[in-house]
């Protein structure tokens, strides 16, 4: 069971969505995003999913496929 936060039960606002979008661009961890907007990490995942916001880090190569030197 998740802990209650200050915005628990309140509707998601456009400013919440904008904040999630901006923080996700900077590779901010989901838990930190939730803390900053006063929501649970599961709520952050839902906001991102509903608004096509990627929470994946864009600057990492998958499966450690870096060339060996």
C-alpha positions as CSV (number, residue, x, y, z in Angstrom):
1,X,0.0,0.0,0.0
2,X,1.4,3.4,-1.0
3,X,1.7,6.3,1.4
4,X,-0.7,9.2,1.2
5,X,0.8,12.4,-0.3
6,X,-0.4,16.0,-0.2
7,X,-2.3,15.7,-3.6
8,X,-3.7,12.3,-3.0
9,X,-7.3,12.1,-4.3
10,X,-7.1,15.4,-6.1
11,X,-7.5,15.5,-9.9
12,X,-4.4,15.8,-12.1
13,X,-3.9,19.3,-13.4
14,X,-2.2,20.6,-16.6
15,X,0.6,22.0,-14.5
16,X,1.2,18.5,-13.0
17,X,1.4,17.1,-16.6
18,X,3.8,19.9,-17.6
19,X,6.0,19.3,-14.6
20,X,6.2,15.5,-15.3
21,X,7.1,16.2,-18.9
22,X,9.8,18.7,-18.0
23,X,11.3,16.5,-15.3
24,X,11.2,13.4,-17.5
25,X,13.2,15.2,-20.1
26,X,16.0,15.7,-17.6
27,X,16.1,12.0,-16.6
28,X,14.7,12.7,-13.2
29,X,13.9,9.4,-11.3
30,X,10.2,8.7,-11.0
31,X,10.3,8.7,-7.2
32,X,11.8,12.2,-7.2
33,X,9.2,13.4,-9.8
34,X,6.4,12.1,-7.5
35,X,8.0,13.9,-4.5
36,X,8.2,17.2,-6.4
37,X,4.6,17.2,-7.5
38,X,3.2,15.6,-4.4
39,X,2.1,12.3,-5.9
40,X,3.0,8.6,-5.6
41,X,5.4,7.0,-8.2
42,X,2.5,4.9,-9.5
43,X,0.6,8.1,-10.1
44,X,3.6,9.5,-12.0
45,X,3.6,6.4,-14.2
46,X,-0.1,6.8,-14.9
47,X,0.3,10.5,-15.8
48,X,3.2,9.6,-18.1
49,X,1.3,6.8,-19.7
50,X,-1.9,8.7,-20.3
51,X,0.0,11.7,-21.9
52,X,2.6,9.7,-24.0
53,X,5.5,10.9,-21.9
54,X,8.5,8.6,-22.0
55,X,10.2,7.9,-18.6
56,X,13.0,6.0,-20.3
57,X,16.5,7.5,-20.1
58,X,17.2,8.7,-23.7
59,X,21.0,8.8,-23.4
60,X,21.8,5.2,-22.6
61,X,22.6,2.4,-25.0
62,X,20.5,-0.7,-24.4
63,X,22.0,-3.9,-23.0
64,X,25.5,-2.4,-22.4
65,X,26.4,-2.6,-26.1
66,X,29.3,-0.2,-25.9
67,X,32.2,-1.1,-28.1
68,X,35.2,-2.5,-26.2
69,X,38.4,-0.6,-26.5
